Amino acid sequence: MILATDGGRQPGAVGPTGVQEKVVCLNVALRVQELLRLRIQANVHLTRSSDITVPLGERLPHAEAACFVSIHCNAAVRRDANGTETFYFASGHHDSARLANILQRELLARLRLRDRGVKTAVFQVIRQARCPAALVELAFISNHVEEALLESEIGQERAAQAIAAGVAEFLQATSQAARPTIQPATQPISSQAKPVSPPPAAARPAAASRPAATVRPAARRTHAVVAGDTLWSIARQYGVTVAQLREWNQLATDVVHPGQGLFVS
């Protein structure tokens, strides 16, 4: 579930040139919804999909939501305040801190702004959530430079890509952790069983002389990227995580191109 803050009669924070928080957050939320539907076929619920005012009580996540992300723009009296930060409620769902840390990492990688860190807070929308919940402050709309980034299409796209990648990674990791681990069956050893002694050396047949076997390292699996592939779809195809693909291939972003070869094991 995605919350785009404010809306309608509530413009939220307003930047030096008049950029409104409600507009930025709605644009980012709509793009996140689209990206998650394309990447993981997720059913993404938005608290609002147009410029309307949503009562605070209706902004709270549904009880059955897999996770909840509240999108905001920061603001301060000092025009030089800057950076990105993410909040979670310390006494909330046990996975909220993990969700917040993943989102903060992805936002920093794409927006490349100052890291203000992951912090705890008691904002109502995350305090009352029954699912993993985080509140992101993309950047300071009160800062001239960051206001321009927030207003731009590329800035909004980067923010949406970061949130979508973070949510997808979180959901994938949560899904894998929920799978039961099947232990191999073991055959009990009878207490009456006695160890079998090897035959005397003289009775053993002479072993034929064989050349030493050459141990070859296991070949790593690779994947050739085709049109329509995303890092998420490739990870799902091979049963690995997006984070593992990034590590194995030393990727700085989630962008892949047709013809590109990737290690998938």
C-alpha positions as a Markdown table, in Angstrom:
| # | Residue | x | y | z |
|---|---|---|---|---|
| 1 | Met | 0.0 | 0.0 | 0.0 |
| 2 | Ile | 1.4 | 3.4 | -1.0 |
| 3 | Leu | 0.4 | 6.7 | 0.6 |
| 4 | Ala | 0.9 | 10.0 | -1.4 |
| 5 | Thr | 0.7 | 12.6 | 1.3 |
| 6 | Asp | -1.7 | 15.5 | 1.4 |
| 7 | Gly | -3.9 | 16.3 | -1.6 |
| 8 | Gly | -6.9 | 18.4 | -2.5 |
| 9 | Arg | -7.2 | 21.4 | -0.2 |
| 10 | Gln | -3.9 | 20.3 | 1.5 |
| 11 | Pro | -0.9 | 21.2 | -0.6 |
| 12 | Gly | 1.6 | 20.1 | 2.0 |
| 13 | Ala | 5.0 | 21.8 | 2.0 |
| 14 | Val | 5.5 | 24.4 | -0.8 |
| 15 | Gly | 9.0 | 25.1 | -2.3 |
| 16 | Pro | 10.6 | 28.5 | -2.9 |
| 17 | Thr | 9.2 | 28.6 | -6.5 |
| 18 | Gly | 5.8 | 27.2 | -5.6 |
| 19 | Val | 6.3 | 23.5 | -6.2 |
| 20 | Gln | 3.8 | 21.6 | -4.0 |
| 21 | Glu | 4.5 | 18.5 | -2.0 |
| 22 | Lys | 1.1 | 16.9 | -2.9 |
| 23 | Val | 1.9 | 17.1 | -6.6 |
| 24 | Val | 5.3 | 15.5 | -6.3 |
| 25 | Cys | 4.2 | 12.7 | -4.0 |
| 26 | Leu | 1.2 | 11.8 | -6.2 |
| 27 | Asn | 3.3 | 11.6 | -9.3 |
| 28 | Val | 5.9 | 9.4 | -7.6 |
| 29 | Ala | 3.2 | 7.2 | -6.1 |
| 30 | Leu | 1.5 | 6.6 | -9.4 |
| 31 | Arg | 4.8 | 5.6 | -11.0 |
| 32 | Val | 5.7 | 3.3 | -8.1 |
| 33 | Gln | 2.3 | 1.6 | -8.6 |
| 34 | Glu | 3.0 | 1.1 | -12.3 |
| 35 | Leu | 6.5 | -0.2 | -11.8 |
| 36 | Leu | 5.5 | -2.7 | -9.2 |
| 37 | Arg | 2.7 | -4.0 | -11.4 |
| 38 | Leu | 5.1 | -4.5 | -14.3 |
| 39 | Arg | 8.0 | -6.0 | -12.2 |
| 40 | Ile | 6.2 | -8.3 | -9.8 |
| 41 | Gln | 2.6 | -8.2 | -10.9 |
| 42 | Ala | 1.8 | -6.7 | -7.4 |
| 43 | Asn | -1.7 | -5.4 | -6.5 |
| 44 | Val | -0.7 | -2.0 | -5.3 |
| 45 | His | -3.3 | 0.1 | -3.5 |
| 46 | Leu | -2.9 | 3.9 | -3.4 |
| 47 | Thr | -4.6 | 6.0 | -0.7 |
| 48 | Arg | -5.3 | 8.5 | -3.5 |
| 49 | Ser | -4.8 | 8.4 | -7.3 |
| 50 | Ser | -5.9 | 12.0 | -8.0 |
| 51 | Asp | -5.8 | 15.4 | -6.3 |
| 52 | Ile | -8.3 | 14.8 | -3.6 |
| 53 | Thr | -8.2 | 15.2 | 0.2 |
| 54 | Val | -8.1 | 11.9 | 2.1 |
| 55 | Pro | -9.0 | 12.0 | 5.8 |
| 56 | Leu | -6.1 | 10.8 | 8.0 |
| 57 | Gly | -8.1 | 7.8 | 9.2 |
| 58 | Glu | -8.4 | 6.6 | 5.6 |
| 59 | Arg | -4.7 | 6.8 | 5.0 |
| 60 | Leu | -3.9 | 4.0 | 7.3 |
| 61 | Pro | -2.8 | 0.7 | 5.7 |
| 62 | His | -5.2 | -2.2 | 5.4 |
| 63 | Ala | -4.7 | -5.0 | 7.9 |
| 64 | Glu | -3.9 | -7.5 | 5.0 |
| 65 | Ala | -1.3 | -5.2 | 3.3 |
| 66 | Ala | 2.1 | -6.8 | 2.8 |
| 67 | Cys | 3.8 | -3.5 | 3.5 |
| 68 | Phe | 3.1 | 0.2 | 3.6 |
| 69 | Val | 5.2 | 3.1 | 2.3 |
| 70 | Ser | 4.2 | 6.8 | 3.0 |
| 71 | Ile | 5.8 | 9.2 | 0.5 |
| 72 | His | 6.7 | 12.8 | 1.6 |
| 73 | Cys | 8.9 | 15.8 | 0.8 |
| 74 | Asn | 10.8 | 17.3 | 3.6 |
| 75 | Ala | 10.9 | 21.0 | 4.5 |
| 76 | Ala | 12.7 | 23.3 | 6.9 |
| 77 | Val | 12.9 | 27.0 | 7.7 |
| 78 | Arg | 16.6 | 26.9 | 6.8 |
| 79 | Arg | 16.9 | 26.8 | 3.0 |
| 80 | Asp | 20.2 | 24.9 | 3.2 |
| 81 | Ala | 18.6 | 21.9 | 4.9 |
| 82 | Asn | 19.0 | 18.9 | 2.6 |
| 83 | Gly | 19.1 | 15.2 | 2.1 |
| 84 | Thr | 17.0 | 12.0 | 2.3 |
| 85 | Glu | 15.8 | 10.2 | 5.4 |
| 86 | Thr | 13.4 | 7.3 | 6.2 |
| 87 | Phe | 11.4 | 6.6 | 9.3 |
| 88 | Tyr | 9.8 | 3.6 | 11.0 |
| 89 | Phe | 8.0 | 3.1 | 14.3 |
| 90 | Ala | 10.3 | 1.3 | 16.7 |
| 91 | Ser | 7.4 | -0.5 | 18.5 |
| 92 | Gly | 5.7 | -1.5 | 15.3 |
| 93 | His | 6.0 | -4.5 | 13.1 |
| 94 | His | 9.3 | -6.3 | 13.5 |
| 95 | Asp | 10.1 | -6.0 | 9.8 |
| 96 | Ser | 9.6 | -2.2 | 9.6 |
| 97 | Ala | 13.2 | -1.4 | 10.3 |
| 98 | Arg | 14.4 | -3.8 | 7.5 |
| 99 | Leu | 11.9 | -2.2 | 5.0 |
| 100 | Ala | 13.1 | 1.3 | 6.0 |
| 101 | Asn | 16.8 | 0.4 | 5.6 |
| 102 | Ile | 16.2 | -1.1 | 2.1 |
| 103 | Leu | 14.2 | 2.0 | 1.0 |
| 104 | Gln | 16.8 | 4.4 | 2.3 |
| 105 | Arg | 19.6 | 2.5 | 0.5 |
| 106 | Glu | 17.8 | 2.5 | -2.8 |
| 107 | Leu | 16.8 | 6.2 | -2.5 |
| 108 | Leu | 20.4 | 7.2 | -1.8 |
| 109 | Ala | 21.7 | 5.2 | -4.7 |
| 110 | Arg | 19.4 | 6.9 | -7.2 |
| 111 | Leu | 18.8 | 10.4 | -5.8 |
| 112 | Arg | 22.4 | 10.8 | -4.7 |
| 113 | Leu | 21.6 | 13.2 | -1.9 |
| 114 | Arg | 22.9 | 13.6 | 1.6 |
| 115 | Asp | 22.2 | 10.6 | 3.8 |
| 116 | Arg | 20.2 | 11.8 | 6.8 |
| 117 | Gly | 19.8 | 8.2 | 8.0 |
| 118 | Val | 17.1 | 5.8 | 9.0 |
| 119 | Lys | 15.3 | 7.0 | 12.2 |
| 120 | Thr | 12.4 | 6.1 | 14.4 |
| 121 | Ala | 9.3 | 8.3 | 14.8 |
| 122 | Val | 5.8 | 8.1 | 16.0 |
| 123 | Phe | 3.9 | 9.5 | 13.0 |
| 124 | Gln | 0.3 | 8.2 | 13.1 |
| 125 | Val | 0.4 | 6.5 | 9.7 |
| 126 | Ile | 3.3 | 4.2 | 10.6 |
| 127 | Arg | 2.5 | 4.0 | 14.3 |
| 128 | Gln | -0.9 | 2.5 | 13.7 |
| 129 | Ala | 0.1 | 0.2 | 10.8 |
| 130 | Arg | -0.2 | -3.5 | 11.5 |
| 131 | Cys | 2.2 | -4.4 | 8.6 |
| 132 | Pro | 5.8 | -3.5 | 7.9 |
| 133 | Ala | 5.7 | 0.3 | 7.4 |
| 134 | Ala | 8.1 | 3.1 | 6.6 |
| 135 | Leu | 7.8 | 6.8 | 5.8 |
| 136 | Val | 10.2 | 8.3 | 3.3 |
| 137 | Glu | 11.3 | 11.9 | 3.0 |
| 138 | Leu | 12.6 | 12.1 | -0.5 |
| 139 | Ala | 14.3 | 15.4 | -0.3 |
| 140 | Phe | 13.8 | 19.0 | 1.0 |
| 141 | Ile | 11.3 | 20.9 | -1.1 |
| 142 | Ser | 12.3 | 24.0 | 0.8 |
| 143 | Asn | 15.9 | 23.7 | -0.7 |
| 144 | His | 16.2 | 25.4 | -4.1 |
| 145 | Val | 18.3 | 22.7 | -5.6 |
| 146 | Glu | 16.3 | 19.8 | -4.2 |
| 147 | Glu | 13.0 | 21.5 | -5.1 |
| 148 | Ala | 14.2 | 21.5 | -8.7 |
| 149 | Leu | 15.0 | 17.8 | -8.5 |
| 150 | Leu | 11.7 | 16.9 | -7.0 |
| 151 | Glu | 9.8 | 18.9 | -9.7 |
| 152 | Ser | 11.7 | 17.3 | -12.6 |
| 153 | Glu | 10.5 | 14.2 | -14.4 |
| 154 | Ile | 13.9 | 12.5 | -13.9 |
| 155 | Gly | 13.9 | 13.2 | -10.2 |
| 156 | Gln | 10.4 | 11.8 | -9.8 |
| 157 | Glu | 11.3 | 8.8 | -11.9 |
| 158 | Arg | 14.5 | 8.1 | -9.8 |
| 159 | Ala | 12.5 | 8.3 | -6.6 |
| 160 | Ala | 9.8 | 6.0 | -8.0 |
| 161 | Gln | 12.4 | 3.5 | -9.2 |
| 162 | Ala | 14.1 | 3.5 | -5.8 |
| 163 | Ile | 10.9 | 2.9 | -3.9 |
| 164 | Ala | 9.7 | 0.2 | -6.3 |
| 165 | Ala | 13.1 | -1.6 | -6.2 |
| 166 | Gly | 13.1 | -1.4 | -2.4 |
| 167 | Val | 9.5 | -2.8 | -2.0 |
| 168 | Ala | 10.2 | -5.6 | -4.5 |
| 169 | Glu | 13.4 | -6.6 | -2.8 |
| 170 | Phe | 11.6 | -6.5 | 0.6 |
| 171 | Leu | 8.7 | -8.6 | -0.6 |
| 172 | Gln | 10.9 | -11.1 | -2.3 |
| 173 | Ala | 13.1 | -11.6 | 0.8 |
| 174 | Thr | 10.0 | -11.9 | 3.0 |
| 175 | Ser | 8.5 | -14.5 | 0.7 |
| 176 | Gln | 11.6 | -16.6 | 0.7 |
| 177 | Ala | 11.9 | -16.4 | 4.5 |
| 178 | Ala | 8.4 | -17.7 | 4.8 |
| 179 | Arg | 9.0 | -20.8 | 2.9 |
| 180 | Pro | 9.4 | -23.9 | 5.1 |
| 181 | Thr | 12.8 | -25.6 | 5.2 |
| 182 | Ile | 12.6 | -29.3 | 4.4 |
| 183 | Gln | 15.1 | -31.4 | 6.3 |
| 184 | Pro | 16.4 | -34.5 | 4.5 |
| 185 | Ala | 15.1 | -37.7 | 6.2 |
| 186 | Thr | 17.8 | -39.7 | 8.1 |
| 187 | Gln | 17.8 | -43.4 | 8.7 |
| 188 | Pro | 18.1 | -44.3 | 12.4 |
| 189 | Ile | 21.1 | -46.3 | 13.3 |
| 190 | Ser | 20.3 | -49.5 | 15.2 |
| 191 | Ser | 21.9 | -49.7 | 18.6 |
| 192 | Gln | 22.6 | -53.4 | 17.8 |
| 193 | Ala | 24.5 | -52.7 | 14.7 |
| 194 | Lys | 28.2 | -53.4 | 14.9 |
| 195 | Pro | 30.9 | -51.7 | 12.8 |
| 196 | Val | 32.2 | -53.9 | 10.0 |
| 197 | Ser | 35.9 | -54.3 | 10.1 |
| 198 | Pro | 37.8 | -54.0 | 6.8 |
| 199 | Pro | 39.4 | -57.2 | 5.5 |
| 200 | Pro | 43.0 | -57.8 | 6.2 |
| 201 | Ala | 45.5 | -56.1 | 4.0 |
| 202 | Ala | 46.5 | -59.4 | 2.4 |
| 203 | Ala | 42.9 | -60.3 | 1.4 |
| 204 | Arg | 42.2 | -57.0 | -0.3 |
| 205 | Pro | 42.5 | -56.9 | -4.1 |
| 206 | Ala | 45.2 | -54.7 | -5.4 |
| 207 | Ala | 43.9 | -51.4 | -6.4 |
| 208 | Ala | 44.5 | -50.6 | -10.0 |
| 209 | Ser | 46.7 | -47.6 | -10.6 |
| 210 | Arg | 44.6 | -44.7 | -11.8 |
| 211 | Pro | 45.6 | -41.1 | -12.7 |
| 212 | Ala | 44.6 | -38.5 | -10.2 |
| 213 | Ala | 41.2 | -36.9 | -11.1 |
| 214 | Thr | 41.2 | -33.3 | -12.1 |
| 215 | Val | 38.8 | -31.3 | -10.0 |
| 216 | Arg | 37.1 | -28.6 | -12.1 |
| 217 | Pro | 35.3 | -25.7 | -10.5 |
| 218 | Ala | 31.6 | -25.7 | -11.0 |
| 219 | Ala | 30.6 | -23.6 | -14.0 |
| 220 | Arg | 28.6 | -20.4 | -13.1 |
| 221 | Arg | 25.2 | -20.1 | -14.7 |
| 222 | Thr | 24.7 | -17.0 | -16.9 |
| 223 | His | 21.7 | -15.3 | -18.4 |
| 224 | Ala | 21.6 | -13.3 | -21.6 |
| 225 | Val | 19.3 | -10.3 | -21.2 |
| 226 | Val | 16.5 | -10.0 | -23.8 |
| 227 | Ala | 14.1 | -7.2 | -24.4 |
| 228 | Gly | 11.6 | -6.9 | -21.5 |
| 229 | Asp | 13.9 | -8.4 | -18.9 |
| 230 | Thr | 14.3 | -6.6 | -15.6 |
| 231 | Leu | 16.6 | -7.4 | -12.7 |
| 232 | Trp | 13.6 | -8.5 | -10.7 |
| 233 | Ser | 12.2 | -10.8 | -13.4 |
| 234 | Ile | 15.7 | -12.4 | -13.8 |
| 235 | Ala | 16.0 | -12.9 | -10.1 |
| 236 | Arg | 12.6 | -14.5 | -9.9 |
| 237 | Gln | 13.4 | -16.8 | -12.9 |
| 238 | Tyr | 16.5 | -18.2 | -11.2 |
| 239 | Gly | 15.3 | -18.2 | -7.6 |
| 240 | Val | 17.8 | -15.6 | -6.4 |
| 241 | Thr | 17.5 | -12.1 | -5.0 |
| 242 | Val | 18.0 | -8.8 | -6.7 |
| 243 | Ala | 20.7 | -8.0 | -4.1 |
| 244 | Gln | 22.6 | -11.2 | -5.1 |
| 245 | Leu | 22.5 | -10.3 | -8.8 |
| 246 | Arg | 23.9 | -6.8 | -8.0 |
| 247 | Glu | 26.7 | -8.3 | -6.0 |
| 248 | Trp | 27.6 | -11.1 | -8.5 |
| 249 | Asn | 27.6 | -8.7 | -11.4 |
| 250 | Gln | 28.9 | -5.6 | -9.6 |
| 251 | Leu | 25.9 | -3.6 | -10.7 |
| 252 | Ala | 25.5 | 0.0 | -9.4 |
| 253 | Thr | 21.8 | 0.2 | -10.7 |
| 254 | Asp | 19.0 | -2.1 | -11.6 |
| 255 | Val | 19.2 | -1.1 | -15.3 |
| 256 | Val | 20.0 | -4.0 | -17.7 |
| 257 | His | 20.2 | -4.0 | -21.5 |
| 258 | Pro | 19.4 | -6.5 | -24.2 |
| 259 | Gly | 22.5 | -8.6 | -25.0 |
| 260 | Gln | 24.1 | -8.0 | -21.6 |
| 261 | Gly | 25.3 | -11.2 | -19.9 |
| 262 | Leu | 24.7 | -11.7 | -16.2 |
| 263 | Phe | 25.9 | -14.3 | -13.7 |
| 264 | Val | 22.9 | -15.8 | -12.0 |
| 265 | Ser | 24.7 | -18.2 | -9.6 |
